[in-house]
Amino acid sequence: MDCTNIIRQGEEAKYAVMIDYEGFSMDSDDFKVELSWGLQGQSLTIEKSQMISSIESGYFFIFDTTPMTGRVIARCTYYVPDIDCPDQIRTVTDEQLLCFVATTPLPRFACVPAPSECEHHVTYERSEQSDVASDYQYLITSQGDRIITNDTEYILVLKSSNE
């Protein structure tokens, strides 16, 4: 996730999901995306049938951010045909941070994860940018290095009005 994925609460968010996994076809095989957020484990499941197909960008899904706050985790579950499995289907999951929903229009800071070394076969791309995201920049040291937390997350701060 990067700073373009900070979304104001109450907006509708639109993302493209692309699954690039050997033996899996987004057009013929089934998949779903489950979004989870909050301390009480709220979630929203978006089935393939609820998504919009695109020739170039995989599938699009749209969700309302009104009930969401903070980090939103996307867990994509997809079903790969595999004759070695008892039911001929192998279930694969990919979980990653999708976005950050801000409860106020301009929160003072937000933490986003630094790039990790693990490989993901699922990618998400935000298709509409929020006005909030352009108001942030990475917090850096005097040498120009991004500040990273112990949880391998970068700290974003609200830009000052003179920038």
Sequence and secondary structure as in RCSB ss.txt:
>XXXX:A:sequence
MDCTNIIRQGEEAKYAVMIDYEGFSMDSDDFKVELSWGLQGQSLTIEKSQMISSIESGYFFIFDTTPMTGRVIAR
CTYYVPDIDCPDQIRTVTDEQLLCFVATTPLPRFACVPAPSECEHHVTYERSEQSDVASDYQYLITSQGDRIITN
DTEYILVLKSSNE
>XXXX:A:secstr
  GGGEEETT EEEEEEEE  TT  TTTS EEEEEEETTTTEEEEEEGGGSEEETTTEEEEEEE TT  EEEEEE
EEEEEE TTSTTSEEEEEEEEEEEEEESSSS SEEEEE   SS  SEEEEESS  TTGGGEEE B TTS B B T
TSEEEEEE  TT 
